[in-house]
Amino acid sequence: MIACHKCGTTLAEGQRVCPACGTDVAEAPQAGAAQTTGGQVQKQTVQPVRKSPYAPTGGVNPTLKALIAAGVAILFAAGLVFWQVKAGTGVDISSDDLVKLVETFPEQEQAVYSRNKEARQELAKELRELLAVAEEARAAGIADRPEVQRQLALSRAIVIGQTYIEKQNKEAPAGASSFVSITQADVDAFLKEPGQEQKFEEVIADIKARSQTGTDIPPERKQQFKQQWAEFMIAERRGLQQGLDKDRKVQLQLMLQEARVLASYYAREHLAPRIKATDAEVDAYVAKIRGKAEDVLRRARAGEDFSKLAAEFSTDPGSKTRGGDLGWFGRGQMIKPFEDAAFGLQPGQISDIVETEFGYHIIKVDERGMRPGEGGEEEQVHARHILIGYGIEQADPMAPPLPPREQARRAAEQDKQKKIIDELVARSRVKVAEDFDFKLSDSAGGKER
């Protein structure tokens, strides 16, 4: 199975059009796109002072990333969908529930949680935040809107229908690649039922409204979507007849997708205006980062171990684990302000603060001398640095960084967002176990590996 690259809905084998948002999954971005596995964005790291051969690209505003992307990516990958919390009750996710959830994830993601306690705890934390925001969305009346109710109903059909289809395939006769008992005659009969055409047109209208483009869906794609929509509606109906919605794993998936839908609405309408940073807040954040760099510089010049300071404070993932070591480099390999400062130092000297588009650098030269280069012998330095940056992840990690002030703005907004979400979690009725034991089992025999 694959997941829609736009909304994250899991598609059945052979599907081309996402039944939740109408996206053609065959048009998913390929080259240069970040991929998600286990909720974590996998990316190549560009050493943050070396020149990049990549041209700037347009960025996206990531201020809601902590809410939407981090905790939801793995839920998307697992195809999780919706559940209604009754008024007056809270949500209580036990450690056993977390195990059941992870069992619905792809096997490579299960392997991550089987061996990584930190990943399990982070998943529990992200679920707690997601559910708390969804609770606020319900209180704000978002779940009562007709268009949201239609989206939730469609999501419910997808997860129960997908569960039914997977069950059918597992029960297929020996040697059969797949077995789905929904025929074209079933689809035609379903679409002739009173009200079904109207429901489908409402779904199409909702998709167009959410896309914010106002453009019509091409007739061929619309027809493909109608076919898949009908198949999921039929599959849901049959799944309910078999009681699949009573299965705890399905219930948990239903719960979490409702939370995702409601949280996304709440984030756009309620959180986004509250976390917008003012110019004064951006100025304060720049001063805070600069002050941190000045404090680290004082400690380095006072004699503290430079490598240990780099390991503790540097935001350069490519060098901090090596004590800030950048190795040997010649002129033309680093961005100009960094190069000028490094080649102006003698072995053992520590620079003043050097500001670049990556943040604030503190440079220490260990050695310098003549070494082989691309054009023969050249002067090189062996240096290490401590980077005090803004900690902003870009949509394209291979592209040059955003302007420093934009990085500061986004970092300030992330801080405001975290504070708001922490407040929502503190006052919510959501309970999620902080950790859980998970062992990877053999998918056929159920034996622990």
Sine and cosine of phi, psi and omega as CSV:
sin_phi,cos_phi,sin_psi,cos_psi,sin_omega,cos_omega
0.00,0.00,0.41,-0.91,0.08,-1.00
-0.81,-0.59,0.29,-0.96,0.03,-1.00
-0.94,-0.35,0.61,-0.80,0.06,-1.00
-0.86,0.51,0.75,-0.66,-0.04,-1.00
-0.96,0.27,-0.18,0.98,-0.02,-1.00
-0.99,-0.14,-0.74,0.67,-0.06,-1.00
-0.91,-0.41,-0.22,0.98,0.07,-1.00
1.00,-0.03,-0.06,1.00,-0.03,-1.00
-0.90,0.43,0.71,-0.71,0.05,-1.00
-0.97,0.24,0.74,-0.67,-0.02,-1.00
-0.97,-0.25,0.51,-0.86,0.07,-1.00
-0.96,0.28,0.32,-0.95,-0.02,-1.00
-0.85,0.53,0.75,-0.66,0.05,-1.00
1.00,0.03,-0.14,0.99,0.00,-1.00
-0.96,0.28,0.60,-0.80,0.02,-1.00
-0.93,-0.36,-0.58,0.81,-0.06,-1.00
-0.95,-0.31,0.78,-0.62,0.01,-1.00
-0.92,0.40,0.80,-0.60,-0.02,-1.00
-0.97,0.25,-0.16,0.99,-0.01,-1.00
-1.00,-0.06,-0.61,0.79,-0.07,-1.00
-0.80,-0.59,-0.09,1.00,0.05,-1.00
0.99,0.15,0.13,0.99,-0.02,-1.00
-0.96,0.28,0.65,-0.76,0.11,-0.99
-0.99,0.15,0.95,-0.32,-0.10,-1.00
-0.94,0.34,-0.29,0.96,0.05,-1.00
-0.93,0.36,-0.27,0.96,0.00,-1.00
-0.99,-0.14,0.32,0.95,0.00,-1.00
-0.87,0.49,0.62,-0.79,0.02,-1.00
-0.90,0.43,0.60,-0.80,-0.04,-1.00
-0.91,-0.42,-1.00,0.04,-0.12,-0.99
-0.88,0.48,0.73,-0.69,0.08,-1.00
0.99,0.14,-0.07,1.00,-0.05,-1.00
-0.99,0.10,0.63,-0.78,0.09,-1.00
-0.97,0.25,0.62,-0.78,0.01,-1.00
-0.93,-0.37,0.49,-0.87,0.02,-1.00
-0.91,-0.41,0.68,-0.73,0.08,-1.00
-0.63,-0.78,0.80,-0.60,0.02,-1.00
0.88,0.48,0.47,0.88,0.03,-1.00
0.99,0.13,-0.05,1.00,-0.05,-1.00
-0.93,-0.36,0.71,-0.70,0.05,-1.00
-0.97,0.23,0.83,-0.56,0.02,-1.00
-1.00,-0.09,0.81,-0.59,-0.08,-1.00
-0.56,-0.83,0.37,-0.93,0.13,-0.99
-1.00,0.07,0.56,-0.83,-0.05,-1.00
-0.97,-0.22,0.80,-0.60,0.12,-0.99
-1.00,-0.05,0.80,-0.60,0.01,-1.00
-0.86,0.51,0.83,-0.56,-0.28,-0.96
-0.97,0.24,0.28,0.96,0.16,-0.99
-0.77,-0.63,-0.19,0.98,0.02,-1.00
-0.99,0.17,0.51,-0.86,0.00,-1.00
-0.90,0.43,0.64,-0.77,0.02,-1.00
-0.97,-0.23,0.71,-0.71,0.04,-1.00
-0.99,0.17,-0.03,1.00,-0.10,-1.00
-1.00,-0.03,0.63,-0.77,0.01,-1.00
-0.98,0.19,0.44,-0.90,0.03,-1.00
-0.87,0.50,0.55,-0.83,0.09,-1.00
-0.79,-0.62,0.32,-0.95,0.02,-1.00
-0.91,0.41,0.65,-0.76,0.00,-1.00
-0.97,-0.23,0.21,-0.98,0.09,-1.00
-0.89,-0.45,0.48,-0.88,-0.02,-1.00
-0.96,0.27,0.90,-0.43,-0.10,-1.00
-0.99,-0.15,0.35,0.94,-0.14,-0.99
-0.90,0.44,-0.38,0.93,0.04,-1.00
-0.98,-0.19,0.23,0.97,-0.09,-1.00
-0.87,0.49,-0.68,0.73,-0.05,-1.00
-0.87,0.49,-0.55,0.84,0.01,-1.00
-0.99,0.15,-0.76,0.65,-0.19,-0.98
-1.00,-0.03,-0.74,0.67,-0.16,-0.99
-0.98,0.18,-0.79,0.61,-0.17,-0.99
-0.89,0.46,-0.77,0.64,-0.05,-1.00
-0.98,0.17,-0.32,0.95,-0.14,-0.99
-0.99,-0.16,-0.36,0.93,-0.08,-1.00
-0.83,0.56,-0.71,0.71,-0.03,-1.00
-0.95,0.30,-0.48,0.88,0.06,-1.00
-0.93,0.37,-0.62,0.78,0.09,-1.00
-0.86,0.50,-0.73,0.68,-0.07,-1.00
-0.86,0.50,-0.52,0.86,-0.01,-1.00
-1.00,0.03,-0.08,1.00,0.03,-1.00
0.95,0.33,0.64,0.77,-0.09,-1.00
-0.98,0.20,0.61,-0.79,-0.04,-1.00
-0.71,-0.71,-0.37,-0.93,-0.54,-0.84
-0.98,-0.22,0.39,-0.92,-0.01,-1.00
-0.46,-0.89,0.57,-0.82,-0.04,-1.00
-0.98,-0.21,0.80,-0.60,0.09,-1.00
-1.00,0.01,0.83,-0.56,-0.02,-1.00
-0.94,0.34,0.54,-0.84,0.00,-1.00
-0.87,0.50,0.69,-0.73,0.05,-1.00
1.00,-0.01,-0.11,0.99,0.04,-1.00
-0.91,-0.41,0.39,-0.92,0.05,-1.00
-0.96,-0.27,-0.13,-0.99,0.03,-1.00
-0.93,-0.38,0.74,-0.67,-0.02,-1.00
-0.74,-0.67,0.96,-0.27,-0.01,-1.00
-0.97,-0.26,0.91,-0.40,-0.03,-1.00
-1.00,0.09,0.14,-0.99,0.06,-1.00
-0.89,0.45,-0.58,0.82,0.07,-1.00
-0.90,0.44,-0.62,0.79,0.05,-1.00
-0.89,0.46,-0.66,0.75,0.01,-1.00
-0.90,0.44,-0.61,0.79,0.07,-1.00
-0.88,0.47,-0.71,0.71,0.00,-1.00
-0.88,0.48,-0.61,0.79,0.03,-1.00
-0.90,0.44,-0.75,0.67,-0.04,-1.00
-0.89,0.45,-0.51,0.86,0.04,-1.00
-0.91,0.42,-0.31,0.95,0.04,-1.00
-1.00,0.01,-0.11,0.99,-0.03,-1.00
-0.99,0.16,0.35,-0.94,0.12,-0.99
-0.83,0.55,0.46,-0.89,-0.14,-0.99
-0.87,0.49,-0.60,0.80,-0.02,-1.00
-0.91,0.41,-0.50,0.87,0.05,-1.00
-0.97,0.23,-0.59,0.80,0.10,-0.99
-0.84,0.54,-0.64,0.77,-0.01,-1.00
-0.88,0.48,-0.61,0.79,0.02,-1.00
-0.88,0.48,-0.73,0.69,-0.05,-1.00
-0.96,0.29,-0.40,0.92,0.00,-1.00
-0.94,0.34,-0.44,0.90,-0.09,-1.00
-0.89,-0.46,-0.06,1.00,-0.14,-0.99
-0.82,-0.57,0.98,-0.20,0.00,-1.00
-0.90,0.44,-0.64,0.77,-0.01,-1.00
-0.87,0.49,-0.63,0.77,0.02,-1.00
-0.91,0.41,-0.63,0.78,0.03,-1.00
-0.90,0.43,-0.69,0.73,0.00,-1.00
-0.92,0.39,-0.60,0.80,0.03,-1.00
-0.92,0.39,-0.64,0.77,0.05,-1.00
-0.87,0.49,-0.71,0.70,0.00,-1.00
-0.88,0.48,-0.66,0.75,0.01,-1.00
-0.89,0.45,-0.71,0.71,-0.03,-1.00
-0.91,0.41,-0.60,0.80,0.05,-1.00
-0.91,0.42,-0.65,0.76,0.01,-1.00
-0.87,0.49,-0.69,0.73,0.01,-1.00
-0.91,0.41,-0.71,0.70,-0.02,-1.00
-0.87,0.50,-0.71,0.70,-0.02,-1.00
-0.93,0.37,-0.57,0.82,0.02,-1.00
-0.92,0.40,-0.66,0.75,0.03,-1.00
-0.91,0.41,-0.64,0.77,0.03,-1.00
-0.89,0.46,-0.60,0.80,0.04,-1.00
-0.88,0.48,-0.66,0.75,0.06,-1.00
-0.90,0.43,-0.60,0.80,0.01,-1.00
-0.90,0.44,-0.66,0.76,0.05,-1.00
-0.88,0.47,-0.70,0.72,0.00,-1.00
-0.88,0.48,-0.49,0.87,0.01,-1.00
-0.99,0.13,-0.02,1.00,0.06,-1.00
1.00,0.09,0.17,0.99,-0.04,-1.00
-0.89,0.45,-0.62,0.79,-0.05,-1.00
-0.93,0.37,-0.24,0.97,-0.04,-1.00
-1.00,0.02,-0.13,0.99,-0.04,-1.00
-0.95,0.30,0.64,-0.77,-0.01,-1.00
-0.84,0.54,-0.68,0.73,-0.04,-1.00
-0.93,0.38,-0.54,0.84,0.04,-1.00
-0.95,0.30,-0.65,0.76,0.04,-1.00
-0.88,0.48,-0.60,0.80,0.05,-1.00
-0.92,0.39,-0.64,0.77,0.03,-1.00
-0.90,0.43,-0.65,0.76,0.02,-1.00
-0.92,0.40,-0.63,0.78,0.02,-1.00
-0.90,0.43,-0.64,0.77,0.04,-1.00
-0.91,0.42,-0.67,0.74,0.03,-1.00
-0.88,0.47,-0.65,0.76,0.02,-1.00
-0.88,0.48,-0.69,0.72,0.01,-1.00
-0.88,0.47,-0.63,0.78,-0.03,-1.00
-0.90,0.43,-0.74,0.67,-0.09,-1.00
-0.95,0.32,-0.66,0.75,0.02,-1.00
-0.94,0.33,-0.64,0.77,0.04,-1.00
-0.90,0.44,-0.68,0.74,0.02,-1.00
-0.90,0.44,-0.65,0.76,0.04,-1.00
-0.88,0.47,-0.66,0.75,0.03,-1.00
-0.90,0.44,-0.69,0.72,-0.01,-1.00
-0.89,0.45,-0.69,0.73,0.02,-1.00
-0.90,0.44,-0.62,0.78,0.03,-1.00
-0.90,0.43,-0.67,0.74,0.03,-1.00
-0.88,0.48,-0.68,0.73,-0.02,-1.00
-0.92,0.39,-0.61,0.80,0.03,-1.00
-0.91,0.41,-0.51,0.86,-0.02,-1.00
-1.00,-0.04,0.17,0.99,-0.02,-1.00
-0.90,0.44,0.48,-0.88,0.06,-1.00
-0.84,0.54,0.49,-0.87,0.00,-1.00
-0.83,0.56,0.73,-0.68,0.02,-1.00
1.00,-0.04,-0.26,0.97,0.02,-1.00
-0.99,0.14,0.69,-0.72,-0.02,-1.00
-0.96,0.29,-0.57,0.82,0.04,-1.00
-0.33,-0.94,0.34,-0.94,-0.01,-1.00
-0.49,-0.87,0.96,-0.28,0.06,-1.00
-0.83,-0.55,0.85,-0.53,-0.17,-0.99
-1.00,0.01,0.34,0.94,0.04,-1.00
-1.00,-0.07,0.91,-0.42,-0.06,-1.00
-0.99,-0.12,0.19,-0.98,0.07,-1.00
-0.90,0.44,-0.54,0.84,0.06,-1.00
-0.90,0.44,-0.61,0.79,0.06,-1.00
-0.88,0.48,-0.70,0.72,-0.02,-1.00
-0.90,0.44,-0.73,0.69,-0.02,-1.00
-0.87,0.49,-0.67,0.75,0.00,-1.00
-0.91,0.41,-0.64,0.77,0.01,-1.00
-0.89,0.46,-0.70,0.71,-0.04,-1.00
-0.93,0.38,-0.32,0.95,0.05,-1.00
-1.00,0.08,-0.16,0.99,0.03,-1.00
-0.90,0.44,0.60,-0.80,0.00,-1.00
-0.84,0.54,0.75,-0.66,0.11,-0.99
1.00,-0.01,-0.24,0.97,-0.07,-1.00
-0.94,0.35,-0.65,0.76,0.03,-1.00
-0.88,0.47,-0.64,0.77,0.02,-1.00
-0.91,0.42,-0.67,0.74,0.02,-1.00
-0.88,0.48,-0.66,0.75,0.00,-1.00
-0.90,0.43,-0.68,0.73,0.01,-1.00
-0.90,0.44,-0.55,0.83,0.07,-1.00
-0.91,0.41,-0.64,0.77,0.05,-1.00
-0.88,0.47,-0.70,0.72,0.02,-1.00
-0.88,0.48,-0.69,0.73,0.01,-1.00
-0.89,0.46,-0.64,0.77,0.02,-1.00
-0.91,0.42,-0.66,0.76,0.00,-1.00
-0.89,0.45,-0.69,0.73,0.02,-1.00
-0.90,0.44,-0.63,0.78,0.01,-1.00
-0.92,0.40,-0.65,0.76,-0.01,-1.00
-0.95,0.32,-0.50,0.87,-0.02,-1.00
-0.95,0.32,-0.37,0.93,0.05,-1.00
0.88,0.48,0.30,0.95,0.03,-1.00
-0.98,-0.21,-0.48,0.88,0.00,-1.00
0.97,0.26,0.03,1.00,-0.02,-1.00
-0.99,0.14,0.50,-0.87,0.00,-1.00
-0.97,0.23,0.52,-0.85,0.09,-1.00
-0.98,0.20,0.75,-0.67,0.01,-1.00
-0.82,0.57,0.61,-0.79,-0.07,-1.00
-0.80,0.60,-0.67,0.74,-0.04,-1.00
-0.90,0.44,-0.69,0.72,0.00,-1.00
-0.93,0.36,-0.60,0.80,0.03,-1.00
-0.89,0.46,-0.64,0.77,0.01,-1.00
-0.92,0.38,-0.65,0.76,0.08,-1.00
-0.87,0.49,-0.68,0.74,0.00,-1.00
-0.90,0.43,-0.67,0.74,0.01,-1.00
-0.88,0.48,-0.66,0.75,0.02,-1.00
-0.87,0.50,-0.74,0.67,-0.02,-1.00
-0.93,0.38,-0.64,0.77,0.03,-1.00
-0.86,0.51,-0.73,0.69,0.00,-1.00
-0.89,0.46,-0.67,0.75,0.01,-1.00
-0.88,0.47,-0.66,0.75,0.02,-1.00
-0.93,0.37,-0.62,0.78,0.04,-1.00
-0.88,0.48,-0.67,0.74,0.03,-1.00
-0.92,0.39,-0.69,0.72,0.00,-1.00
-0.89,0.46,-0.63,0.78,0.04,-1.00
-0.89,0.46,-0.72,0.70,-0.02,-1.00
-0.84,0.54,-0.71,0.71,0.00,-1.00
-0.95,0.32,-0.58,0.82,0.05,-1.00
-0.90,0.43,-0.64,0.76,0.05,-1.00
-0.91,0.42,-0.62,0.79,0.04,-1.00
-0.89,0.46,-0.50,0.87,0.03,-1.00
-1.00,0.02,-0.02,1.00,0.04,-1.00
0.97,0.24,0.41,0.91,-0.03,-1.00
-0.90,0.43,-0.46,0.89,0.01,-1.00
-0.95,0.32,-0.13,0.99,0.05,-1.00
-1.00,0.03,-0.22,0.98,0.01,-1.00
-0.94,0.34,0.74,-0.67,-0.08,-1.00
-0.89,0.46,-0.61,0.79,0.03,-1.00
-0.88,0.47,-0.66,0.75,0.02,-1.00
-0.92,0.40,-0.67,0.74,0.01,-1.00
-0.87,0.50,-0.65,0.76,0.01,-1.00
-0.92,0.40,-0.64,0.76,0.04,-1.00
-0.91,0.42,-0.65,0.76,0.05,-1.00
-0.88,0.48,-0.69,0.72,0.00,-1.00
-0.86,0.50,-0.71,0.71,-0.11,-0.99
-0.96,0.29,-0.53,0.85,0.02,-1.00
-0.96,0.29,-0.57,0.82,0.11,-0.99
-0.87,0.48,-0.66,0.75,0.02,-1.00
-0.88,0.48,-0.66,0.75,0.01,-1.00
-0.88,0.47,-0.73,0.69,-0.02,-1.00
-0.88,0.47,-0.76,0.65,-0.05,-1.00
-0.91,0.41,-0.65,0.76,0.00,-1.00
-0.90,0.43,-0.59,0.80,0.00,-1.00
-0.91,0.41,-0.64,0.76,0.07,-1.00
-0.90,0.44,-0.71,0.70,-0.04,-1.00
-0.90,0.44,-0.63,0.78,-0.01,-1.00
-0.88,0.47,-0.71,0.70,-0.03,-1.00
-0.92,0.39,-0.67,0.74,-0.19,-0.98
-1.00,-0.04,-0.49,0.87,-0.11,-0.99
-0.90,-0.43,-0.64,0.77,-0.04,-1.00
-0.98,0.18,-0.70,0.71,-0.09,-1.00
-0.81,0.59,-0.72,0.69,0.01,-1.00
-0.91,0.41,-0.53,0.85,-0.06,-1.00
-0.97,0.24,-0.46,0.89,-0.08,-1.00
-1.00,-0.10,-0.05,1.00,-0.01,-1.00
-0.87,0.50,0.82,-0.58,-0.07,-1.00
-1.00,0.09,0.67,-0.74,0.10,-1.00
-0.99,0.13,0.23,-0.97,0.04,-1.00
-0.87,0.49,-0.61,0.79,0.01,-1.00
-0.91,0.42,-0.63,0.78,0.02,-1.00
-0.93,0.37,-0.59,0.81,0.06,-1.00
-0.91,0.41,-0.70,0.72,0.04,-1.00
-0.85,0.53,-0.69,0.73,-0.01,-1.00
-0.91,0.42,-0.59,0.81,-0.01,-1.00
-0.95,0.33,-0.64,0.77,0.07,-1.00
-0.86,0.50,-0.70,0.71,0.00,-1.00
-0.90,0.45,-0.58,0.81,0.02,-1.00
-0.91,0.42,-0.71,0.70,0.00,-1.00
-0.93,0.38,-0.66,0.75,0.04,-1.00
-0.88,0.48,-0.68,0.74,0.02,-1.00
-0.89,0.46,-0.61,0.79,0.04,-1.00
-0.90,0.44,-0.67,0.74,0.03,-1.00
-0.89,0.45,-0.66,0.75,0.01,-1.00
-0.90,0.43,-0.60,0.80,0.03,-1.00
-0.91,0.41,-0.69,0.73,0.03,-1.00
-0.90,0.43,-0.63,0.77,0.04,-1.00
-0.88,0.48,-0.68,0.73,0.02,-1.00
-0.86,0.50,-0.67,0.74,-0.02,-1.00
-0.92,0.39,-0.63,0.78,0.02,-1.00
-0.91,0.42,-0.68,0.73,-0.01,-1.00
-0.96,0.29,-0.32,0.95,0.06,-1.00
-0.99,0.15,-0.07,1.00,0.09,-1.00
0.94,-0.34,0.01,1.00,0.04,-1.00
-0.92,0.39,0.46,-0.89,-0.04,-1.00
-0.88,0.48,0.88,-0.47,-0.07,-1.00
-0.88,0.47,-0.65,0.76,-0.03,-1.00
-0.89,0.45,-0.65,0.76,0.01,-1.00
-0.93,0.37,-0.61,0.80,0.05,-1.00
-0.90,0.43,-0.64,0.77,0.03,-1.00
-0.90,0.44,-0.70,0.72,0.00,-1.00
-0.88,0.47,-0.53,0.85,-0.05,-1.00
-1.00,0.07,-0.63,0.78,-0.20,-0.98
-0.92,-0.40,-0.38,0.93,-0.11,-0.99
-0.92,0.40,0.63,-0.78,0.06,-1.00
-0.98,-0.20,0.20,0.98,0.08,-1.00
-1.00,0.01,0.97,-0.24,-0.06,-1.00
-0.92,0.40,-0.36,0.93,-0.05,-1.00
-0.98,0.21,-0.34,0.94,-0.07,-1.00
-0.79,-0.61,-0.29,0.96,-0.12,-0.99
-0.89,0.46,-0.56,0.83,0.01,-1.00
-0.95,0.31,-0.22,0.98,0.07,-1.00
-0.96,-0.28,0.41,0.91,-0.01,-1.00
0.93,0.37,0.46,0.89,0.01,-1.00
0.99,0.13,0.11,0.99,-0.09,-1.00
-0.93,0.37,0.83,-0.56,0.04,-1.00
-0.97,-0.23,-0.05,1.00,-0.04,-1.00
0.96,0.28,-0.26,-0.97,0.03,-1.00
-1.00,0.07,0.60,-0.80,0.11,-0.99
-0.44,-0.90,0.47,-0.88,0.03,-1.00
-0.97,-0.26,-0.08,-1.00,0.01,-1.00
-0.94,0.34,0.57,-0.82,0.01,-1.00
1.00,-0.04,-0.12,0.99,-0.02,-1.00
-1.00,-0.06,-0.41,0.91,-0.01,-1.00
-0.93,-0.36,0.31,-0.95,0.07,-1.00
-0.90,0.44,0.48,-0.88,-0.24,-0.97
-0.84,0.55,-0.77,0.64,-0.03,-1.00
-0.87,0.50,-0.62,0.79,0.00,-1.00
-0.93,0.37,-0.70,0.71,0.01,-1.00
-0.87,0.50,-0.73,0.68,-0.02,-1.00
-0.86,0.51,-0.68,0.73,-0.01,-1.00
-0.92,0.38,-0.69,0.73,-0.05,-1.00
-0.90,0.43,-0.69,0.72,-0.02,-1.00
-0.97,0.22,-0.09,1.00,0.09,-1.00
-1.00,-0.05,0.04,1.00,-0.03,-1.00
-0.95,-0.30,0.48,-0.88,0.16,-0.99
-0.99,-0.17,0.35,-0.94,0.00,-1.00
-0.79,0.61,0.75,-0.66,0.00,-1.00
1.00,-0.07,-0.25,0.97,-0.02,-1.00
-0.99,0.14,0.49,-0.87,0.04,-1.00
-0.89,-0.46,0.71,-0.70,-0.07,-1.00
-0.97,0.26,0.22,-0.98,0.30,-0.95
-0.94,0.34,0.02,-1.00,0.07,-1.00
-0.93,0.36,0.77,-0.64,0.01,-1.00
-0.93,-0.37,0.88,-0.48,-0.01,-1.00
-1.00,-0.09,0.76,-0.64,0.11,-0.99
-0.73,-0.69,-0.06,-1.00,0.04,-1.00
-0.93,0.38,-0.19,0.98,0.00,-1.00
-1.00,0.00,-0.26,0.96,-0.05,-1.00
0.71,-0.71,-0.57,-0.82,-0.06,-1.00
-0.92,-0.39,0.81,-0.59,-0.04,-1.00
-0.95,-0.32,0.59,-0.80,0.21,-0.98
-0.87,-0.49,0.86,-0.50,-0.15,-0.99
-0.92,-0.39,0.66,-0.75,0.12,-0.99
-0.78,-0.63,0.80,-0.60,0.05,-1.00
-1.00,-0.04,0.80,-0.60,0.03,-1.00
-1.00,-0.02,-0.67,0.74,-0.03,-1.00
-0.53,-0.85,0.32,-0.95,0.17,-0.99
-0.45,-0.89,0.47,-0.88,-0.02,-1.00
0.16,-0.99,-0.06,-1.00,0.00,-1.00
-1.00,0.05,0.78,-0.63,-0.02,-1.00
-0.62,-0.79,0.34,-0.94,0.03,-1.00
-0.90,0.44,0.72,-0.69,0.07,-1.00
-0.78,-0.62,-0.20,-0.98,-0.03,-1.00
-0.90,0.44,-0.55,0.83,-0.03,-1.00
-0.96,-0.29,0.33,0.94,-0.05,-1.00
0.93,-0.36,-0.36,-0.93,0.00,-1.00
-0.89,0.46,0.70,-0.71,0.03,-1.00
-0.51,-0.86,0.37,-0.93,0.05,-1.00
-0.97,0.25,0.75,-0.66,0.04,-1.00
-0.72,-0.69,0.33,-0.94,0.10,-0.99
-0.82,-0.57,0.53,-0.85,0.14,-0.99
-0.96,-0.29,0.93,-0.36,-0.14,-0.99
-0.75,-0.66,0.28,-0.96,0.15,-0.99
-0.74,-0.67,0.33,-0.95,-0.02,-1.00
-0.54,-0.84,0.30,-0.95,0.16,-0.99
-0.87,-0.49,0.85,-0.52,0.03,-1.00
-0.97,-0.23,0.84,-0.54,0.13,-0.99
-0.96,-0.28,0.99,-0.13,-0.05,-1.00
-0.93,-0.37,-0.20,-0.98,-0.08,-1.00
-0.99,-0.10,-0.10,1.00,0.08,-1.00
0.92,0.38,0.52,0.85,-0.04,-1.00
-0.99,-0.12,0.80,-0.60,0.10,-0.99
-1.00,0.04,0.75,-0.66,0.00,-1.00
-1.00,-0.07,0.39,-0.92,0.03,-1.00
-0.87,0.49,-0.63,0.78,0.06,-1.00
-0.90,-0.43,0.98,-0.18,-0.07,-1.00
-0.92,0.38,-0.23,0.97,0.02,-1.00
-1.00,0.02,-0.16,0.99,-0.03,-1.00
-1.00,0.10,0.37,-0.93,0.09,-1.00
-0.84,0.54,0.45,-0.89,-0.05,-1.00
-0.93,0.37,0.34,-0.94,0.10,-1.00
-0.93,0.38,0.33,-0.94,0.08,-1.00
-0.83,0.55,0.58,-0.81,-0.07,-1.00
-0.79,0.61,-0.66,0.76,-0.04,-1.00
-0.93,0.38,-0.58,0.82,0.06,-1.00
-0.93,0.37,-0.62,0.79,0.09,-1.00
-0.87,0.49,-0.68,0.73,0.01,-1.00
-0.90,0.44,-0.64,0.77,0.01,-1.00
-0.88,0.47,-0.72,0.69,-0.03,-1.00
-0.93,0.38,-0.61,0.79,0.04,-1.00
-0.90,0.43,-0.65,0.76,0.04,-1.00
-0.89,0.45,-0.64,0.77,0.01,-1.00
-0.94,0.35,-0.59,0.81,0.07,-1.00
-0.90,0.44,-0.64,0.77,0.04,-1.00
-0.89,0.45,-0.69,0.72,0.02,-1.00
-0.89,0.45,-0.66,0.75,0.00,-1.00
-0.89,0.45,-0.70,0.72,0.00,-1.00
-0.87,0.49,-0.66,0.75,0.01,-1.00
-0.89,0.46,-0.69,0.72,-0.01,-1.00
-0.91,0.42,-0.71,0.71,-0.02,-1.00
-0.91,0.41,-0.62,0.78,0.07,-1.00
-0.86,0.51,-0.63,0.78,0.04,-1.00
-0.92,0.40,-0.65,0.76,0.03,-1.00
-0.89,0.46,-0.69,0.73,0.00,-1.00
-0.89,0.45,-0.66,0.75,-0.07,-1.00
-0.90,0.44,-0.56,0.83,-0.06,-1.00
-0.98,-0.17,0.01,1.00,-0.04,-1.00
-0.99,0.15,0.21,-0.98,0.07,-1.00
-0.99,-0.13,0.24,0.97,-0.04,-1.00
-0.98,0.18,0.74,-0.67,0.09,-1.00
-0.80,-0.60,0.81,-0.59,0.05,-1.00
-0.72,-0.69,0.76,-0.66,0.04,-1.00
-0.83,0.56,0.63,-0.78,-0.08,-1.00
-0.97,0.25,-0.40,0.92,-0.01,-1.00
-0.40,-0.91,0.19,-0.98,0.02,-1.00
-0.38,-0.92,0.47,-0.88,0.06,-1.00
-1.00,0.00,0.74,-0.68,0.02,-1.00
-0.65,-0.76,0.80,-0.60,0.05,-1.00
-0.87,-0.49,0.72,-0.69,0.00,-1.00
-0.95,0.33,0.79,-0.62,-0.03,-1.00
-0.93,-0.37,0.43,-0.90,0.08,-1.00
-0.91,0.42,0.81,-0.58,-0.10,-1.00
-0.90,0.43,-0.41,0.91,-0.03,-1.00
-1.00,-0.01,-0.75,0.66,-0.11,-0.99
-0.98,-0.19,-0.17,0.99,0.00,-1.00
0.96,0.29,0.24,0.97,-0.01,-1.00
-1.00,0.00,0.60,-0.80,0.02,-1.00
-0.92,0.40,0.61,-0.79,0.02,-1.00
-1.00,-0.02,0.00,0.00,0.00,0.00
